[in-house]
Amino acid sequence: DQQVKQNSPSLSVQEGRISILNCDYTNSMFDYFLWYKKYPAEGPTFLISISSIKDKNEDGRFTVFLNKSAKHLSLHIVPSQPGDSAVYFCAASSRGSNYKLTFGKGTLLTVNP
Amino acid sequence: DVKVTQSSRYLVKRTGEKVFLECVQDMDHENMFWYRQDPGLGLRLIYFSYDVKMKEKGDIPEGYSVSREKKERFSLILESASTNQTSMYLCASLEQGHGYTFGSGTRLTVV
């Protein structure tokens, strides 16, 4: 069973607009959430994270929102740029799991000029 | 910056061969991980290690083993490669509080 779900395999937005990538989780023990970005033929790179004690974390153009009651998080990218085109993975971990991350299947974001 | 180096970017192996995928990190991290990435399936954890000679199975360990003889090196072994092990293999090292640092990946094709 999938504990971290990214239900949109792809998303297309115009340059300058907002990109919103969504992620749902089922395991209530998860207490730390991360977003990774991956270009083809490269390893994923860390983008932004959020602890379960917060509901928002911001880093430049990237903001992650966490809704614990809904077991939902989202990544907002504002403004979107063509260089943001990549696959975005949502990931989660729980205390005591030896920092093991569970990943979603990813969402391919395409930002059109 | 942490560097995680995977020894090969591309590998082609024959069915039944024993395959070694090597991963080295340069920051004395205790936790290292092997994932495989397949289209539509995301990243799935094969094995991980939280110290030298310590290892734990991930979600899909069947057909794989690992070795961690030194802290900086974590090897993934395919005992007898099969075509369903054709995949992108990603090694990661953990810096606590900063998440994983991934290597560039090894694209393995088993023919």
Backbone of each chain as ProteinMPNN parsed JSONL, in Angstrom:
{"seq_chain_A": "DQQVKQNSPSLSVQEGRISILNCDYTNSMFDYFLWYKKYPAEGPTFLISISSIKDKNEDGRFTVFLNKSAKHLSLHIVPSQPGDSAVYFCAASSRGSNYKLTFGKGTLLTVNP", "coords_chain_A": {"N_chain_A": [[0.842, -1.182, 0.0], [0.373, 2.266, -0.673], [2.006, 4.687, 1.056], [2.661, 7.306, 0.735], [1.323, 9.564, -1.417], [1.207, 10.893, -4.618], [-0.976, 12.204, -6.56], [-1.178, 13.4, -9.01], [0.274, 12.78, -11.988], [1.437, 14.538, -13.732], [1.953, 18.061, -14.423], [1.259, 21.153, -15.908], [2.296, 24.452, -16.353], [2.225, 28.028, -16.952], [5.048, 30.135, -17.465], [5.931, 32.311, -14.823], [3.552, 32.038, -13.498], [1.816, 30.476, -10.685], [2.896, 27.338, -9.425], [1.455, 24.465, -8.119], [2.007, 21.7, -6.287], [0.834, 18.642, -5.129], [0.495, 16.408, -2.297], [-0.349, 13.518, -0.534], [-0.595, 11.663, 2.522], [-0.698, 8.587, 4.386], [0.217, 7.443, 6.705], [0.131, 8.057, 10.026], [2.255, 8.314, 11.685], [4.281, 9.634, 10.441], [6.484, 12.356, 10.645], [8.075, 14.187, 9.482], [8.687, 15.909, 6.536], [9.579, 16.094, 3.116], [10.574, 17.689, 0.058], [11.814, 16.785, -3.092], [13.642, 17.442, -6.042], [14.027, 16.379, -9.371], [16.053, 16.098, -12.162], [16.263, 14.657, -15.474], [18.479, 11.853, -15.75], [19.961, 12.57, -13.548], [20.652, 12.555, -9.991], [18.117, 12.934, -7.408], [17.595, 16.167, -5.935], [17.623, 17.875, -2.842], [15.007, 20.008, -1.872], [13.155, 21.432, -0.14], [11.93, 21.271, 3.245], [9.706, 20.212, 5.913], [8.78, 20.147, 9.283], [6.553, 18.287, 11.4], [5.673, 19.919, 13.41], [5.229, 22.346, 12.422], [3.27, 24.403, 10.156], [3.89, 25.627, 7.864], [6.56, 26.362, 5.672], [9.028, 28.379, 4.269], [11.118, 29.155, 1.507], [12.63, 31.265, -0.327], [11.409, 31.193, -3.581], [9.936, 28.986, -3.037], [7.466, 27.337, -1.163], [6.287, 25.281, 1.395], [3.361, 23.75, 2.528], [1.702, 22.324, 5.278], [-0.921, 20.281, 6.23], [-1.955, 18.748, 8.816], [-4.237, 17.52, 9.848], [-5.631, 16.818, 7.604], [-3.806, 15.204, 6.491], [-2.098, 16.085, 4.419], [0.105, 17.674, 2.171], [1.539, 20.453, 0.416], [3.409, 21.873, -2.253], [4.348, 25.043, -3.188], [5.309, 26.997, -5.904], [6.449, 30.054, -6.718], [7.417, 32.917, -8.541], [6.808, 30.593, -11.213], [9.408, 29.133, -13.173], [10.998, 28.333, -16.315], [13.238, 26.7, -15.811], [12.437, 25.297, -13.64], [11.207, 23.064, -14.505], [10.859, 19.711, -14.048], [10.921, 16.491, -12.374], [9.1, 16.188, -9.414], [9.409, 14.965, -6.206], [7.658, 13.948, -3.378], [8.37, 13.236, 0.024], [8.513, 11.332, 3.078], [9.168, 10.823, 6.579], [9.51, 9.044, 9.712], [10.034, 9.364, 13.227], [12.436, 7.243, 14.676], [12.633, 5.539, 12.574], [15.08, 5.148, 11.598], [15.688, 7.163, 9.894], [14.682, 6.533, 7.44], [13.306, 7.214, 4.32], [10.129, 7.514, 2.802], [8.93, 7.616, -0.396], [6.813, 9.423, -2.691], [5.285, 8.815, -5.964], [6.0, 10.763, -7.684], [5.713, 13.891, -9.509], [5.6, 15.233, -12.673], [6.609, 18.323, -13.538], [6.022, 20.827, -15.875], [7.104, 23.833, -17.056], [6.048, 26.28, -19.092], [7.466, 28.529, -21.441]], "CA_chain_A": [[0.0, 0.0, 0.0], [1.182, 3.452, -0.859], [1.857, 5.547, 2.217], [2.821, 8.683, 0.265], [0.653, 9.567, -2.723], [1.149, 12.082, -5.463], [-2.021, 11.727, -7.462], [-1.053, 14.004, -10.344], [1.556, 12.383, -12.598], [2.051, 15.659, -14.442], [1.351, 19.387, -14.26], [1.828, 22.099, -16.853], [1.937, 25.83, -16.005], [2.91, 29.075, -17.7], [6.098, 30.88, -16.778], [5.459, 33.452, -14.051], [2.378, 31.693, -12.696], [2.09, 29.622, -9.529], [2.788, 25.88, -9.544], [1.067, 23.835, -6.853], [2.15, 20.247, -6.333], [0.149, 18.092, -3.958], [0.967, 15.138, -1.757], [-1.14, 13.015, 0.591], [0.044, 10.542, 3.2], [-1.642, 7.804, 5.187], [0.848, 7.001, 7.949], [0.061, 9.152, 11.0], [3.531, 8.387, 12.401], [5.2, 10.518, 9.724], [6.6, 13.645, 11.323], [9.016, 15.046, 8.752], [8.301, 15.811, 5.124], [10.557, 16.749, 2.259], [10.374, 17.711, -1.385], [13.015, 16.652, -3.89], [13.486, 17.771, -7.458], [14.919, 15.509, -10.133], [16.197, 16.238, -13.608], [16.631, 13.38, -16.098], [19.864, 11.391, -15.682], [20.628, 13.095, -12.36], [20.016, 12.173, -8.744], [17.232, 13.954, -6.831], [18.224, 17.161, -5.053], [16.758, 18.354, -1.789], [14.43, 21.322, -2.169], [12.621, 22.082, 1.061], [11.343, 20.3, 4.166], [8.871, 20.758, 6.98], [8.52, 19.272, 10.424], [5.119, 18.234, 11.721], [5.288, 20.932, 14.393], [4.953, 23.571, 11.674], [2.308, 24.244, 9.068], [4.378, 26.325, 6.676], [7.977, 26.68, 5.615], [9.252, 29.141, 3.044], [12.507, 29.345, 1.119], [12.646, 31.929, -1.627], [10.188, 30.994, -4.376], [9.324, 27.72, -2.665], [6.778, 27.27, 0.128], [5.594, 24.021, 1.649], [2.273, 23.845, 3.492], [1.341, 21.023, 5.843], [-2.217, 20.181, 6.902], [-1.857, 17.456, 9.491], [-5.549, 16.888, 10.032], [-6.001, 16.236, 6.314], [-2.655, 14.411, 6.028], [-1.87, 16.642, 3.09], [1.042, 18.776, 2.045], [1.638, 20.985, -0.933], [4.567, 22.704, -2.586], [4.007, 26.153, -4.061], [6.459, 27.634, -6.546], [5.985, 31.34, -7.241], [6.806, 32.559, -9.814], [7.402, 29.424, -11.866], [10.385, 29.435, -14.221], [11.24, 27.145, -17.153], [14.232, 25.841, -15.172], [11.786, 24.48, -12.609], [10.67, 21.861, -15.147], [11.545, 18.544, -13.48], [10.023, 15.637, -11.583], [9.127, 16.536, -7.997], [9.033, 13.864, -5.322], [7.319, 14.182, -1.985], [8.897, 12.149, 0.834], [8.153, 11.448, 4.483], [9.83, 9.892, 7.488], [9.014, 9.078, 11.086], [11.056, 9.172, 14.255], [12.634, 5.836, 14.972], [12.698, 4.726, 11.353], [16.454, 5.244, 11.105], [15.717, 8.202, 8.853], [14.247, 5.972, 6.174], [12.32, 8.049, 3.646], [9.167, 6.904, 1.893], [8.709, 8.578, -1.471], [5.699, 9.304, -3.619], [5.672, 8.398, -7.311], [6.524, 11.918, -8.402], [4.9, 14.685, -10.429], [6.396, 15.932, -13.686], [6.205, 19.711, -13.742], [6.526, 21.484, -17.079], [6.83, 25.267, -17.051], [6.142, 26.726, -20.491], [7.866, 29.952, -21.571]], "C_chain_A": [[0.883, 1.238, 0.0], [0.968, 4.395, 0.313], [2.005, 7.02, 1.851], [2.311, 8.718, -1.173], [0.765, 10.927, -3.392], [0.235, 11.716, -6.615], [-1.955, 12.335, -8.858], [0.281, 13.601, -10.942], [2.246, 13.552, -13.297], [1.252, 16.929, -14.207], [2.048, 20.327, -15.224], [1.355, 23.499, -16.482], [2.716, 26.8, -16.889], [3.967, 29.74, -16.83], [5.493, 32.083, -16.064], [4.253, 33.151, -13.177], [2.788, 30.809, -11.52], [1.969, 28.147, -9.922], [2.442, 25.332, -8.166], [1.121, 22.329, -7.032], [1.628, 19.676, -5.02], [0.652, 16.713, -3.576], [0.079, 14.757, -0.578], [-0.411, 11.846, 1.232], [-0.969, 9.84, 4.102], [-1.091, 7.434, 6.561], [0.899, 8.163, 8.942], [1.348, 9.267, 11.823], [4.545, 9.287, 11.688], [5.249, 11.871, 10.427], [7.574, 14.598, 10.627], [8.787, 14.806, 7.278], [9.271, 16.627, 4.286], [10.06, 16.744, 0.825], [11.741, 17.644, -2.062], [12.649, 16.948, -5.334], [14.468, 16.902, -8.228], [14.867, 15.841, -11.615], [16.554, 14.88, -14.193], [18.124, 13.098, -15.985], [20.655, 12.033, -14.545], [19.945, 12.527, -11.119], [19.101, 13.274, -8.239], [18.037, 14.922, -5.964], [17.19, 17.681, -4.07], [16.289, 19.773, -2.091], [14.026, 22.048, -0.886], [11.996, 21.016, 1.945], [10.462, 21.01, 5.189], [8.68, 19.703, 8.056], [7.04, 19.328, 10.76], [4.696, 19.247, 12.78], [4.974, 22.273, 13.72], [3.847, 23.327, 10.667], [2.751, 24.951, 7.792], [5.878, 26.513, 6.799], [8.268, 27.286, 4.257], [10.738, 29.281, 2.783], [12.515, 29.946, -0.286], [11.328, 31.746, -2.358], [9.388, 29.769, -3.956], [8.709, 27.785, -1.265], [6.111, 25.916, 0.244], [4.577, 24.257, 2.758], [1.93, 22.446, 3.972], [0.009, 21.137, 6.572], [-2.303, 18.809, 7.54], [-3.202, 16.762, 9.613], [-6.007, 16.224, 8.742], [-4.929, 15.297, 5.785], [-2.29, 14.81, 4.593], [-0.78, 17.709, 3.16], [1.108, 19.216, 0.593], [2.892, 21.838, -1.05], [4.098, 23.776, -3.55], [5.29, 26.763, -4.61], [5.942, 28.914, -7.206], [7.165, 32.311, -7.371], [7.504, 31.358, -10.436], [8.321, 29.872, -12.999], [10.612, 28.179, -15.06], [12.253, 26.179, -16.55], [13.667, 24.995, -14.043], [11.22, 23.187, -13.195], [11.501, 20.651, -14.732], [10.485, 17.634, -12.875], [10.211, 16.005, -10.118], [8.606, 15.364, -7.178], [8.75, 14.391, -3.925], [7.848, 12.989, -1.188], [8.565, 12.399, 2.293], [8.948, 10.452, 5.309], [9.22, 10.022, 8.873], [10.168, 8.83, 12.037], [11.199, 7.677, 14.525], [12.709, 4.943, 13.755], [14.107, 4.694, 10.801], [16.542, 6.153, 9.886], [15.367, 7.649, 7.476], [13.162, 6.869, 5.584], [11.408, 7.187, 2.785], [8.786, 7.961, 0.874], [7.38, 8.336, -2.164], [6.219, 8.957, -5.002], [6.18, 9.556, -8.158], [5.495, 12.589, -9.285], [5.838, 15.408, -11.388], [5.824, 17.316, -13.905], [6.844, 20.249, -15.007], [6.107, 22.951, -17.004], [7.094, 25.784, -18.455], [6.498, 28.207, -20.565], [6.73, 30.796, -22.156]], "O_chain_A": [[1.969, 1.262, 0.579], [-0.152, 4.854, 0.536], [1.526, 7.889, 2.579], [2.806, 7.994, -2.037], [0.456, 11.963, -2.803], [0.633, 11.0, -7.534], [-2.601, 11.844, -9.783], [1.326, 14.033, -10.454], [3.469, 13.57, -13.441], [0.074, 16.902, -13.853], [3.272, 20.309, -15.349], [0.157, 23.724, -16.312], [3.728, 26.441, -17.492], [3.799, 29.885, -15.62], [4.651, 32.787, -16.62], [3.952, 33.89, -12.24], [3.955, 30.443, -11.38], [1.059, 27.76, -10.655], [3.066, 25.695, -7.169], [0.376, 21.756, -7.827], [1.946, 20.174, -3.94], [1.161, 15.958, -4.405], [-0.208, 15.591, 0.28], [0.313, 11.118, 0.553], [-1.964, 10.431, 4.522], [-1.858, 7.142, 7.478], [1.621, 9.136, 8.727], [1.509, 10.224, 12.581], [5.56, 9.659, 12.276], [4.219, 12.457, 10.761], [7.859, 15.684, 11.131], [8.702, 13.666, 6.82], [9.721, 17.699, 4.688], [9.241, 15.914, 0.431], [12.685, 18.333, -1.676], [11.521, 16.738, -5.778], [15.605, 16.707, -7.796], [13.805, 15.863, -12.235], [17.094, 14.031, -13.484], [18.94, 14.011, -16.111], [21.886, 12.04, -14.574], [18.802, 12.074, -11.184], [19.285, 14.436, -8.6], [19.03, 14.542, -5.343], [16.03, 17.897, -4.421], [17.072, 20.625, -2.509], [14.507, 23.144, -0.599], [11.576, 19.969, 1.452], [10.475, 22.235, 5.309], [8.45, 18.528, 7.771], [6.358, 20.302, 10.441], [3.504, 19.422, 13.028], [4.512, 23.211, 14.37], [3.521, 22.181, 10.357], [2.073, 24.883, 6.767], [6.402, 26.784, 7.88], [7.82, 26.783, 3.226], [11.525, 29.498, 3.704], [12.42, 29.237, -1.288], [10.265, 32.089, -1.841], [8.288, 29.54, -4.459], [9.349, 28.227, -0.311], [5.451, 25.454, -0.687], [4.877, 24.872, 3.781], [1.874, 21.502, 3.184], [-0.161, 21.999, 7.435], [-2.674, 17.83, 6.893], [-3.286, 15.54, 9.492], [-6.685, 15.198, 8.771], [-5.116, 14.661, 4.747], [-2.194, 13.973, 3.696], [-0.746, 18.53, 4.076], [0.782, 18.463, -0.325], [3.362, 22.435, -0.081], [3.524, 23.475, -4.596], [6.239, 27.012, -3.867], [5.119, 28.873, -8.12], [7.869, 32.519, -6.383], [8.692, 31.143, -10.193], [8.049, 30.854, -13.69], [10.434, 27.069, -14.56], [12.146, 24.97, -16.75], [14.331, 24.085, -13.547], [10.797, 22.307, -12.447], [12.694, 20.574, -15.025], [9.299, 17.966, -12.864], [11.338, 16.119, -9.637], [7.516, 14.845, -7.42], [9.516, 15.181, -3.373], [7.786, 11.854, -1.662], [8.358, 13.541, 2.703], [9.348, 9.392, 4.828], [8.508, 10.981, 9.168], [11.15, 8.172, 11.692], [10.211, 6.946, 14.594], [12.835, 3.725, 13.882], [14.321, 4.265, 9.667], [17.35, 5.945, 8.981], [15.723, 8.244, 6.458], [12.212, 7.239, 6.274], [11.857, 6.25, 2.125], [8.37, 9.063, 1.231], [6.882, 7.211, -2.222], [7.425, 8.818, -5.208], [6.732, 9.341, -9.237], [4.54, 11.965, -9.748], [6.756, 16.109, -10.964], [4.704, 17.472, -14.391], [8.056, 20.144, -15.195], [4.923, 23.271, -16.904], [8.221, 25.732, -18.947], [5.921, 29.034, -19.859], [6.888, 32.004, -22.334]]}, "seq_chain_B": "DVKVTQSSRYLVKRTGEKVFLECVQDMDHENMFWYRQDPGLGLRLIYFSYDVKMKEKGDIPEGYSVSREKKERFSLILESASTNQTSMYLCASLEQGHGYTFGSGTRLTVV", "coords_chain_B": {"N_chain_B": [[30.309, 21.002, 0.606], [28.414, 18.019, 0.639], [29.48, 15.077, -0.954], [28.318, 12.503, -2.956], [29.237, 9.718, -4.546], [28.671, 7.679, -7.262], [29.909, 4.822, -8.789], [29.543, 4.124, -11.491], [27.895, 5.527, -14.317], [26.401, 4.384, -16.35], [25.54, 1.03, -16.99], [25.741, -2.138, -18.561], [24.647, -5.346, -18.287], [24.703, -8.958, -18.376], [22.042, -11.348, -18.115], [22.004, -13.248, -15.158], [24.557, -12.598, -14.376], [26.764, -11.534, -11.728], [26.477, -8.499, -10.109], [27.999, -5.49, -9.104], [27.288, -2.508, -7.512], [28.689, 0.495, -6.704], [29.031, 2.898, -4.078], [30.135, 5.906, -2.718], [30.626, 8.133, -0.038], [31.692, 11.33, 1.21], [31.574, 12.49, 3.713], [31.56, 11.303, 6.213], [29.119, 10.253, 7.055], [26.673, 8.4, 8.848], [24.357, 7.084, 7.975], [23.292, 5.432, 5.122], [21.798, 4.743, 1.918], [20.116, 2.686, -0.509], [18.208, 3.098, -3.37], [15.814, 2.304, -5.943], [14.685, 3.663, -9.015], [11.838, 3.706, -10.93], [9.809, 4.243, -13.819], [6.661, 5.663, -13.095], [6.594, 4.429, -10.657], [8.069, 5.722, -8.774], [10.534, 6.308, -6.19], [11.941, 3.531, -4.675], [12.827, 1.886, -1.707], [15.611, -0.182, -1.304], [17.716, -1.301, 0.334], [19.15, -0.243, 3.46], [21.673, 1.307, 5.54], [22.837, 1.918, 8.775], [25.191, 2.076, 10.063], [28.623, 0.99, 10.091], [28.881, -2.279, 8.86], [26.272, -2.706, 9.594], [23.007, -3.33, 8.499], [19.795, -2.988, 6.956], [16.803, -4.344, 5.63], [14.955, -2.835, 3.028], [12.019, -1.855, 1.314], [11.917, -3.431, -0.966], [13.827, -5.777, -1.04], [14.378, -8.189, -2.296], [16.424, -10.255, -4.235], [18.628, -8.735, -4.019], [21.642, -7.766, -2.247], [23.715, -6.211, 0.27], [26.72, -4.425, 1.192], [28.672, -3.082, 3.783], [31.504, -2.301, 4.653], [33.256, -0.308, 5.251], [32.84, 3.003, 6.548], [32.471, 4.982, 4.626], [31.675, 3.747, 2.31], [29.178, 2.075, 0.506], [27.868, -0.725, -0.793], [25.887, -2.127, -3.356], [24.641, -5.263, -4.271], [23.814, -7.354, -6.884], [22.967, -10.51, -6.932], [22.431, -12.405, -8.946], [21.835, -11.209, -11.799], [18.744, -10.09, -13.206], [16.34, -9.462, -15.839], [14.265, -7.916, -14.872], [15.484, -6.296, -13.1], [16.509, -4.208, -14.388], [16.971, -0.826, -14.258], [17.037, 2.522, -12.788], [19.438, 3.145, -10.423], [19.831, 4.55, -7.275], [21.94, 5.985, -4.924], [22.113, 7.199, -1.584], [23.115, 9.47, 0.983], [22.85, 10.401, 4.37], [22.552, 13.514, 5.929], [21.98, 14.599, 9.005], [19.167, 16.534, 9.699], [19.315, 17.801, 7.327], [18.403, 16.24, 5.354], [18.546, 13.859, 2.631], [21.468, 13.378, 0.589], [21.827, 12.706, -2.717], [23.492, 10.465, -5.006], [24.487, 10.622, -8.498], [23.281, 8.587, -9.786], [22.968, 5.284, -11.233], [22.399, 3.92, -14.264], [21.226, 0.907, -14.942], [21.174, -1.727, -17.207], [19.902, -4.846, -17.863], [20.481, -7.509, -19.901]], "CA_chain_B": [[29.14, 20.243, 0.137], [28.532, 16.561, 0.658], [29.536, 14.473, -2.271], [27.999, 11.081, -3.026], [29.721, 9.307, -5.863], [28.36, 6.321, -7.725], [31.076, 4.539, -9.634], [29.225, 4.045, -12.918], [26.647, 6.183, -14.729], [25.666, 3.426, -17.174], [26.067, -0.341, -16.986], [24.968, -3.157, -19.255], [25.076, -6.653, -17.8], [23.928, -10.083, -18.89], [21.237, -12.114, -17.156], [22.769, -14.235, -14.406], [25.821, -12.056, -13.879], [26.817, -10.882, -10.421], [26.719, -7.081, -10.391], [28.318, -4.669, -7.944], [27.14, -1.067, -7.673], [29.444, 1.093, -5.604], [28.653, 4.255, -3.675], [31.071, 6.454, -1.737], [30.337, 9.49, 0.431], [32.923, 11.912, 1.743], [31.285, 13.33, 4.882], [31.511, 10.54, 7.458], [27.735, 10.033, 7.453], [26.399, 7.037, 9.297], [23.219, 6.477, 7.278], [23.34, 5.391, 3.663], [20.587, 4.111, 1.387], [20.005, 2.361, -1.922], [16.864, 3.136, -3.941], [15.705, 2.208, -7.39], [13.635, 4.512, -9.544], [11.219, 3.179, -12.139], [8.714, 5.121, -14.255], [5.356, 5.383, -12.522], [6.705, 3.78, -9.339], [8.813, 6.573, -7.859], [11.747, 5.751, -5.593], [11.632, 2.468, -3.728], [14.004, 1.581, -0.897], [16.067, -1.566, -1.415], [18.407, -1.58, 1.593], [19.849, 0.88, 4.039], [22.668, 0.975, 6.544], [22.974, 3.011, 9.732], [26.54, 2.051, 10.621], [29.46, -0.027, 9.45], [28.438, -3.665, 9.022], [24.853, -2.769, 9.961], [22.152, -3.155, 7.337], [18.387, -3.358, 7.118], [16.046, -4.449, 4.388], [13.965, -1.827, 2.736], [10.717, -2.35, 0.86], [12.05, -4.391, -2.072], [15.193, -6.305, -0.967], [14.538, -9.495, -2.952], [17.358, -10.277, -5.364], [19.739, -7.821, -3.727], [22.299, -7.757, -0.952], [24.536, -5.016, 0.416], [27.933, -4.553, 1.994], [29.166, -1.813, 4.333], [32.707, -2.649, 5.402], [33.814, 0.967, 5.697], [31.765, 3.975, 6.716], [32.246, 5.823, 3.454], [31.316, 2.971, 1.121], [27.988, 1.219, 0.64], [27.779, -1.427, -2.077], [24.676, -2.91, -3.667], [25.038, -6.445, -5.031], [22.798, -8.175, -7.528], [23.617, -11.82, -6.909], [22.241, -13.01, -10.261], [21.025, -10.158, -12.419], [17.619, -10.481, -14.045], [15.887, -8.341, -16.659], [13.391, -7.021, -14.087], [16.325, -5.41, -12.304], [16.855, -3.051, -15.211], [16.41, 0.308, -13.525], [17.961, 3.546, -12.326], [19.77, 2.903, -9.021], [20.251, 5.795, -6.628], [22.503, 5.876, -3.591], [21.967, 8.444, -0.829], [23.753, 9.573, 2.286], [22.014, 11.295, 5.171], [23.086, 14.49, 6.862], [20.832, 14.828, 9.889], [18.671, 17.902, 9.648], [19.417, 18.332, 5.971], [17.869, 15.301, 4.373], [19.472, 13.022, 1.876], [22.186, 13.8, -0.61], [21.834, 11.578, -3.647], [24.437, 10.393, -6.099], [23.922, 10.916, -9.826], [22.527, 7.442, -10.27], [23.518, 4.311, -12.183], [21.381, 3.333, -15.126], [21.605, -0.483, -15.199], [20.371, -2.489, -18.156], [20.223, -6.273, -17.848], [20.016, -8.065, -21.19]], "C_chain_B": [[29.427, 18.747, 0.206], [28.609, 16.044, -0.767], [29.242, 12.988, -2.132], [28.308, 10.642, -4.444], [29.335, 7.864, -6.136], [29.313, 6.006, -8.857], [30.755, 4.519, -11.119], [27.949, 4.81, -13.206], [25.767, 5.213, -15.522], [26.361, 2.075, -17.112], [25.146, -1.224, -17.803], [25.533, -4.506, -18.831], [24.18, -7.74, -18.382], [23.147, -10.754, -17.765], [22.113, -13.166, -16.49], [24.094, -13.741, -13.871], [25.676, -11.534, -12.46], [27.244, -9.431, -10.66], [26.967, -6.34, -9.081], [28.103, -3.192, -8.301], [27.761, -0.41, -6.442], [29.007, 2.529, -5.334], [29.609, 4.698, -2.567], [30.624, 7.857, -1.347], [31.531, 10.011, 1.228], [32.705, 12.695, 3.027], [31.097, 12.531, 6.161], [30.074, 10.315, 7.97], [27.516, 8.593, 7.859], [25.35, 6.336, 8.439], [23.385, 6.572, 5.773], [22.226, 4.479, 3.16], [20.768, 3.76, -0.087], [18.527, 2.332, -2.321], [16.949, 2.745, -5.409], [14.523, 3.055, -7.836], [13.134, 3.928, -10.852], [10.043, 4.063, -12.515], [7.382, 4.701, -13.655], [5.389, 4.75, -11.136], [7.475, 4.633, -8.338], [10.096, 5.923, -7.382], [11.352, 4.705, -4.553], [12.91, 2.032, -3.03], [14.345, 0.099, -0.969], [16.687, -2.013, -0.089], [18.913, -0.266, 2.155], [20.777, 0.401, 5.155], [22.82, 2.167, 7.475], [24.312, 2.977, 10.462], [27.327, 0.991, 9.868], [28.97, -1.412, 9.844], [26.984, -3.803, 9.459], [24.025, -2.516, 8.706], [20.732, -3.569, 7.685], [17.731, -3.428, 5.765], [15.089, -3.272, 4.26], [12.673, -2.489, 2.283], [10.823, -3.422, -0.209], [13.446, -5.017, -2.078], [15.45, -7.58, -1.785], [15.448, -9.381, -4.171], [18.576, -9.4, -5.162], [20.375, -8.161, -2.389], [23.177, -6.503, -0.914], [25.755, -5.339, 1.277], [28.347, -3.179, 2.479], [30.344, -2.144, 5.251], [33.412, -1.414, 5.944], [32.701, 2.015, 5.686], [31.443, 4.709, 5.42], [31.69, 5.063, 2.256], [30.154, 2.023, 1.398], [27.742, 0.589, -0.73], [26.466, -2.186, -2.186], [25.088, -4.045, -4.595], [23.793, -7.126, -5.59], [23.425, -9.545, -7.714], [23.55, -12.519, -8.276], [21.275, -12.103, -11.016], [19.904, -10.744, -13.284], [17.093, -9.245, -14.774], [14.981, -7.392, -15.871], [14.17, -6.151, -13.103], [16.923, -4.272, -13.144], [16.169, -1.826, -14.61], [17.476, 1.384, -13.343], [18.182, 3.312, -10.831], [20.378, 4.174, -8.422], [20.74, 5.501, -5.221], [22.325, 7.216, -2.891], [22.669, 8.32, 0.511], [22.979, 10.614, 3.077], [22.842, 12.222, 6.034], [21.919, 14.908, 7.734], [20.463, 16.3, 9.911], [18.696, 18.495, 8.257], [18.909, 17.36, 4.922], [18.971, 14.537, 3.654], [20.254, 13.849, 0.859], [22.298, 12.566, -1.488], [23.047, 11.639, -4.562], [23.728, 10.633, -7.417], [23.161, 9.746, -10.417], [23.327, 6.551, -11.198], [22.362, 3.729, -12.961], [21.855, 1.941, -15.518], [20.631, -1.112, -16.179], [20.837, -3.932, -18.102], [19.623, -6.899, -19.104], [20.063, -9.59, -21.182]], "O_chain_B": [[30.519, 18.282, -0.12], [27.902, 16.511, -1.66], [29.835, 12.3, -1.301], [27.72, 11.129, -5.41], [29.629, 6.958, -5.356], [29.507, 6.811, -9.768], [31.611, 4.865, -11.934], [27.007, 4.751, -12.416], [24.544, 5.219, -15.386], [27.586, 1.979, -17.172], [23.924, -1.084, -17.751], [26.723, -4.779, -18.987], [23.059, -7.481, -18.819], [23.557, -10.721, -16.605], [22.864, -13.882, -17.154], [24.697, -14.382, -13.01], [24.587, -11.138, -12.045], [28.245, -9.17, -11.327], [26.258, -6.528, -8.092], [28.668, -2.693, -9.274], [27.407, -0.716, -5.303], [28.66, 3.272, -6.252], [29.858, 3.965, -1.61], [30.286, 8.672, -2.205], [32.277, 9.243, 1.835], [33.563, 13.493, 3.405], [30.519, 13.048, 7.117], [29.852, 10.203, 9.176], [28.102, 7.677, 7.282], [25.444, 5.132, 8.202], [23.591, 7.653, 5.221], [21.772, 3.574, 3.86], [21.481, 4.447, -0.819], [17.712, 1.645, -1.706], [18.004, 2.839, -6.036], [13.508, 3.157, -7.148], [13.914, 3.685, -11.773], [9.35, 4.581, -11.639], [7.015, 3.526, -13.7], [4.346, 4.556, -10.51], [7.524, 4.29, -7.157], [10.677, 5.09, -8.076], [10.536, 4.965, -3.669], [13.944, 1.833, -3.668], [13.498, -0.762, -0.73], [16.237, -2.98, 0.527], [19.085, 0.708, 1.422], [20.684, -0.728, 5.638], [22.92, 3.305, 7.016], [24.538, 3.765, 11.38], [26.768, 0.201, 9.108], [28.682, -1.678, 11.011], [26.513, -4.92, 9.673], [24.312, -1.595, 7.942], [20.498, -4.384, 8.578], [18.063, -2.664, 4.859], [14.507, -2.793, 5.233], [12.282, -3.539, 2.793], [9.916, -4.242, -0.35], [14.191, -4.812, -3.036], [16.596, -7.998, -1.947], [15.257, -8.516, -5.026], [19.451, -9.327, -6.025], [19.746, -8.759, -1.516], [23.358, -5.824, -1.925], [25.816, -6.352, 1.974], [28.377, -2.221, 1.707], [30.19, -2.25, 6.467], [34.083, -1.473, 6.974], [31.747, 1.921, 4.913], [30.284, 5.022, 5.146], [31.272, 5.684, 1.278], [30.147, 1.28, 2.379], [27.446, 1.285, -1.701], [26.003, -2.804, -1.227], [25.792, -3.828, -5.581], [22.85, -7.431, -4.861], [24.308, -9.723, -8.553], [24.518, -13.15, -8.701], [20.056, -12.221, -10.885], [20.084, -11.738, -13.987], [17.37, -8.116, -14.37], [14.93, -6.197, -16.166], [13.582, -5.363, -12.362], [17.735, -3.484, -12.659], [14.946, -1.791, -14.472], [18.643, 1.197, -13.687], [17.224, 3.283, -10.059], [21.296, 4.777, -8.977], [20.053, 4.856, -4.428], [22.382, 8.262, -3.537], [22.797, 7.238, 1.085], [22.506, 11.601, 2.514], [23.721, 11.783, 6.776], [20.964, 15.512, 7.244], [21.301, 17.18, 10.109], [18.155, 19.578, 8.032], [18.983, 17.64, 3.725], [20.144, 14.573, 4.026], [19.779, 14.862, 0.346], [22.794, 11.523, -1.063], [23.566, 12.716, -4.857], [22.513, 10.826, -7.452], [22.476, 9.89, -11.43], [24.253, 7.008, -11.868], [21.456, 3.121, -12.391], [22.773, 1.798, -16.325], [19.415, -1.038, -16.001], [22.023, -4.216, -18.273], [18.417, -6.826, -19.336], [19.71, -10.224, -22.176]]}, "name": "protein", "num_of_chains": 2, "seq": "DQQVKQNSPSLSVQEGRISILNCDYTNSMFDYFLWYKKYPAEGPTFLISISSIKDKNEDGRFTVFLNKSAKHLSLHIVPSQPGDSAVYFCAASSRGSNYKLTFGKGTLLTVNPDVKVTQSSRYLVKRTGEKVFLECVQDMDHENMFWYRQDPGLGLRLIYFSYDVKMKEKGDIPEGYSVSREKKERFSLILESASTNQTSMYLCASLEQGHGYTFGSGTRLTVV"}
